[in-house]
Amino acid sequence: MRIDIKNKVSDVTKNLIIINAIVWLAQMALPRIGIDITYLLGLHYIGAQSFGIWQLVTYMFLHGGLGHLFFNMFALWMFGGTLERIWGSWRFLVFFLVTGIGAGLMQELVWFLSVNSYPPYQLDWLLTIGASGGVFGVLLGFGMMFPNAPLYIMFIPVPVKAKYFVIGYGLLELFLGVTGTASGVAHFAHLGGMIFGYFLIKLWEKRAKEKQRNDGWQDFY
């Protein structure tokens, strides 16, 4: 399978980047008039009074700073556009949202397992924001679709195949999450995005094979 790299940014990828940028500007501007959308739309612990089910979607459009926003959107632009062109816009959007929600559910599980270490008054202030869960899902998807694609990584003088990059990054996130290194980063949420992405792709592949057996349809991707 050939990777079709074009100059034009695919529609969903472009719109996701625009929405995230607009929301970040709102995060900067609205507190001046007393509206804290980071607190309202960020993902809170499910057992806290501040939790709302919508936060499993809205949290992934919020960011903690310009650097956080830039690196997430850069990765989305680098890998998301290619996946959108081979999957189609609707399937890619579903994939991004499912992996982002999956990342949020993983973070909820981590909080649930560790909630006894927090005093009750802090539960309302447990908060996760960022598109990283969906972005990690996109990275996983790229590695599965194009496992041998060469990626050029800063400070590494030779290209690294996408499959090894994804595996290495996933192991790094697991290590950082278990050891508590780089506190303040939702490492297990990142892994959640990758896990949900893996099983969603496998589900699509299974359905494609079943359809191929039933009616001879060959072109899934």
Disulfide bonds with the S-S distance in Angstrom:
none
